[in-house]
Amino acid sequence: MVAEARRALWLYRRLLGAQVRATLQYEADFWIMSLSAVLVQAVGVVFLWAIFRSIPEINGWQFWEVVLIYALVVVAEGLSVLVAQGAWTLAVTVNFGQLDAMLLRPYPPVLQVLSSAVGMNGLGNLVLGTGLLIAAVRHVDVSWNVGRVALGLLLVVAAAGVKIGLNLLTNCAAFWLRSPYSMFAFSMHSFGELARFPVTIYGLGVRITLTVVLPYAFMSFFPAAAVLAHGPARWLGLLTPVVAIYCLWIGTTVFRYGLSRYESSGH
Amino acid sequence: MTFVTAGAVPLPADTRSRRIRAYRSMARMALKSLLAYQTSFLFGMLASAFGVLSMLYLWRSALAAGPRQGFDWPQMKAYLLVAFVVGSLVSSYTDYRMANRIQQGDVAMDLVRPVDYQWSRLAESVGFAVYEAGTAIVVVLAAAAIFGGMPPPDRDTVPLFILSALLVLPLRFGIVYLSGLLVFWTQNYVGVQAARIALITLFSGALVPLAFLPEWMRVIATYLPFVGMASTPALLYTGSLDGSDATTAVLVQAAWAVALWWLARLMWSAAARKLTVHGG
């Protein structure tokens, strides 16, 4: 069991490494993707800053606390794009019947799909997100000790797990929609962007969806509330690792279910 | 999909009207192709709708304590929704298709067609825009229903508002087309597109009215073509821009639309040379 898991992880690293090497062949691409990712996220921060210049707090949340929430989304996005960008290739893979080859190899198809691409914009996200996270952590009113730092790190990793699981889940729509574009998953990803702000600003329906149906709020708002010990949401935030495991589980389960519907192309 | 078929009717000898007919049918075909594959487009529209939804919620909370920088909640609502509709124009396929054809080399086929490349892309963009604006207005109506209505446009500036909103089309086309042409040099489009969207969003005032930005950023914005792509029409709608300021703003929009058109011409001739080099 342990040996199997280690082999799976080793192969995953090898597969991803091959993608990294392939991507780095195009050096200009690497820079364009990284810099554009930084630019996109920086604009988001300027936007927050511009609002908070005129308004001291929104719904009881202050600037650096919101930056913390925002930074968690950027980091989770960066990690998911770096280690599991392959979810976004599922639409093309299914549409062109390229899953056939993956089904023949002695390695779980879901891991082959996830490791089949690497997004270099993830690096830009990760650099900017980490910078923001550090800046935010230094400004928020929290007393840090070893336990809280460990909790923070655990929650960041779990937040990425939530995003990866939900990316896989939403991209599984490819098995049903059969379009070569991942527009459904992309629209859900945009919905997930709502988690860049404190979810308390939203109406009840949106809040429930972000918490329960597609729990994007667990990649940012709830973990941030847990670290900041801010409001009743902090207790939910401690559940982030559980939610991450749930998201990854439901993603793989739906993938397996989708696989049973897969009938290659040309039939 | 951009094929122009002559049909049963012989083409008139006059090349000018022949061209116009060709562009008209390109626009029609673009609209039809969008309708034929509308699922993807509608999901894309849904994605932008989520964006405007989060902005509305955020501003509603932010302005709950009272107006800021001259914006109260109803005005901000109107501002964001108008910015959303004009921002939907030329937002779906124009650049994506261009980039794809440039990367694949299919653009060589476009070069041999007896129509102008830039006018052809504009014609297609107009075709797309009909559907883009239509669906964006539906989204706005739904959003207005959720958020307790949307104030009507300011009566004094209505004609200028309409003119300004129409000018967004050539303006956005100019920027989108220019960024599409960049693919001749970069080969990468996803990154270029993301960067373009980020710049437009910030400096057009689509997310946050320029009044909220610090002085130096506003100065930069005034020298860029983006202001006319959201801020100008949205401010005209809410009536925050009037008198000679309003007229000037619309003239600036028109000037940029023309300038971008000719800039794109220059860039295209450079790009076409670049392509020849590629082909050996």
Contacts between the chains, C-beta under 8 A, distances in Angstrom:
chain1	res1	chain2	res2	distance
A	26	B	187	7.4
A	26	B	188	7.5
A	28	B	186	6.4
A	28	B	187	7.2
A	28	B	188	6.8
A	29	B	186	8.0
A	29	B	187	7.2
A	29	B	188	4.6
A	29	B	191	7.3
A	32	B	186	5.9
A	32	B	188	4.8
A	32	B	191	3.7
A	32	B	192	6.5
A	32	B	195	7.8
A	33	B	188	7.0
A	33	B	190	6.9
A	33	B	191	4.5
A	35	B	191	7.5
A	35	B	195	7.3
A	36	B	190	8.0
A	36	B	191	4.0
A	36	B	192	7.1
A	36	B	194	4.4
A	36	B	195	4.0
A	36	B	198	7.4
A	37	B	191	7.9
A	37	B	194	7.1
A	39	B	194	7.6
A	39	B	195	5.2
A	39	B	198	5.0
A	39	B	199	7.4
A	40	B	194	5.3
A	40	B	195	7.3
A	40	B	197	7.5
A	40	B	198	4.5
A	42	B	198	7.8
A	43	B	198	4.4
A	43	B	199	7.6
A	43	B	201	6.1
A	43	B	202	4.7
A	46	B	202	6.3
A	46	B	213	7.9
A	46	B	217	7.9
A	47	B	202	7.2
A	47	B	207	5.1
A	47	B	208	5.4
A	50	B	208	4.8
A	50	B	212	4.5
A	50	B	213	5.4
A	50	B	214	7.8
A	51	B	58	7.4
A	51	B	62	5.7
A	51	B	208	6.3
A	51	B	212	6.6
A	53	B	212	6.7
A	53	B	214	7.3
A	54	B	68	4.3
A	54	B	69	5.8
A	54	B	212	6.0
A	55	B	62	4.9
A	55	B	63	7.9
A	55	B	65	7.2
A	55	B	68	6.1
A	58	B	58	7.1
A	58	B	61	4.9
A	58	B	62	5.3
A	59	B	61	5.1
A	121	B	190	7.9
A	121	B	191	7.0
A	121	B	194	7.5
A	177	B	39	7.3
A	179	B	39	6.4
A	179	B	40	6.1
A	181	B	40	4.7
A	183	B	39	7.4
A	183	B	40	4.4
A	183	B	41	7.9
A	183	B	43	3.7
A	183	B	44	5.5
A	183	B	47	7.6
A	184	B	43	5.2
A	186	B	43	6.8
A	186	B	44	7.2
A	186	B	47	5.6
A	187	B	43	4.5
A	187	B	44	7.1
A	187	B	46	4.3
A	187	B	47	4.1
A	187	B	50	6.9
A	189	B	47	7.5
A	190	B	46	7.7
A	190	B	47	3.7
A	190	B	48	7.4
A	190	B	50	4.4
A	190	B	51	6.1
A	191	B	47	7.9
A	191	B	50	4.7
A	193	B	50	6.9
A	193	B	51	7.0
A	193	B	54	6.7
A	194	B	50	6.5
A	194	B	53	7.2
A	194	B	54	4.6
A	194	B	57	7.9
A	196	B	54	7.5
A	197	B	54	6.5
A	197	B	57	7.7
A	197	B	58	5.6
A	201	B	57	4.9
A	201	B	58	5.9
A	201	B	60	7.4
A	201	B	61	4.2
A	202	B	54	8.0
A	202	B	57	5.1
A	203	B	57	7.2
A	203	B	146	7.9
A	206	B	53	7.5
A	206	B	57	7.3
